Amino acid sequence: MSTDLVLYETAGRVATITLNDPDRRNPVSDPATIDALVGAIGRVQRDTDISVAVLTGAGTAFSSGGDVKAMRDRAGMFGGPPQHVAEGYMYGIQQIPLALYALDVPTIAAVNGPAMGAGCDLAFMCDMRIASTTALFGEVFVSLGLIAGDAGSWFLPRRVPWEVAAEMSFTGRPIGAEEGHRRGLCMKVVEPEALMDEARALANVIASKPPKTVRQAKRLLRAAVKMDLPSFLEAAAVNQAMCHHSEDHLEAVNAMLEKRQGVYSGR
């Protein structure tokens, strides 16, 4: 059995990143896991043959988030004076949202079980979520006398309606998969054995599109959140002009007219 805390595999243009500490329910607060996860995200970013990434957890949990026993013992990133704790967040777990936010390929969280605290936030750092029937989304920080120190409060209201983000943040109540689907936390709920097939099916659809265009589309969605409309339209025009001059654009047009699947080179 592999001892790697984060597994990385590719199939075609799809990368799958798996948190691999199932005995501890895949926490993401220790330096080794953080470094491995940030490294895997960076590997996706650098590999132009990858068009989409799936993130999931090994075993029965997606991620338990922070190590509560370490919090109790004030050990590791949770130990020392306030300045030390703050630096532990900034140079530790906060590197994960920075890496995922900067990632130019779409991300799919395959939420295979409880996603609690920082694990819940990790799911919402991804662009899309597909959940197993056993999934739980728990923004539980307030129940521990904490706030989301890993950017959860930034991502959550950008993914779900404000009142849903507010209820999750202020009550700490975990939300099951079916309720989560009704309230917009995830795209789809499937049986546990079908989860990875569903996530990879969606990933394969994305991966079948012109790869550079997919990355451009992700960049524009990200930019739209912080740009005014005139600036955004200018950026969209520049990106569109680049698309019109690509080989993949001509291949896509010809494939549509000829009623066949396009074959794309990334040029």
C-alpha positions, 0 to 999 in steps of 0.5 A, a space after each residue: 500500500 502506498 504511504 504517499 499522503 497525496 496520490 497523483 494519477 493521470 488518464 488522458 487529459 484528466 488528473 486525479 488528486 487523492 488525499 491519502 490518509 484514510 486512517 485519520 480521515 484525510 486531514 489537511 493541516 499538517 505540513 507534509 500533506 499541505 506540501 504534497 497537495 500544493 505540489 500536486 496542484 502545481 504539477 497540474 498547472 505546469 502540465 499543459 497536457 492536463 485539462 481538468 483535475 478531480 480532487 477526492 479522498 481515500 477511504 470513507 471521508 473526503 477530509 476531516 480538515 484540521 487536526 482537532 487533537 493538535 488544536 487541543 494540545 496546541 501542537 504543530 501549526 496550532 502551537 506557540 504565540 499568536 504570531 506563530 499561529 498566524 504564520 503557520 496559517 499563512 505559510 501553511 494551509 493558506 497555500 492551498 487556496 492560493 494554489 487552487 485559485 491560481 490553477 488554470 484548469 477546471 477542478 471537480 471535487 468528488 466528495 466521497 464522505 464527510 468534508 468538515 472544516 478545512 475539508 469543507 472549504 477545500 471542496 468549495 475551493 474547487 469549481 464543481 462538486 459531485 457528492 456521494 450520498 454519504 457526503 457531509 458539508 460541515 463549515 464547523 469552525 464556529 463550533 470549535 470557537 474558530 473562524 475559517 482561517 483557510 479562506 473558506 469565508 471567501 470561497 463559500 459566498 462565491 459558490 452558494 447563495 449568501 444566506 446558505 453561506 451565512 447559515 453554514 458559517 454561523 451555525 456550524 451545522 453539517 449539511 447532508 448530500 441531498 439537502 446540499 444538492 437542493 441548496 446548491 452546494 453540489 451539482 449531483 448526488 450519486 451512490 458511493 460506488 458511482 462517484 468517481 465514474 460520475 466525476 470522471 465522466 464530467 472531467 472527460 467531457 471537459 477534457 474533450 474540448 480544446 485544451 488551451 480554450 478550457 484554460 482561457 475560459 477558466 481564467 476569464 471566469 476567475 477574472 470576472 469576479 474582480 473586474 468591471 464590465 468594460 475592463 472584462 470585455 476588453 480582456 474577453 476580446 483579446 482572448 477571443 482574438 487569440 482563439 480565432 487564430 488557433 488551430 484548435 478553433 478551425 478544427 472545432 468548427 470543421 468537426 461541428 460542420 462535419 458532425 464528428 468529434 474534434 481532435 485537438 492539439 493545443 495549438 
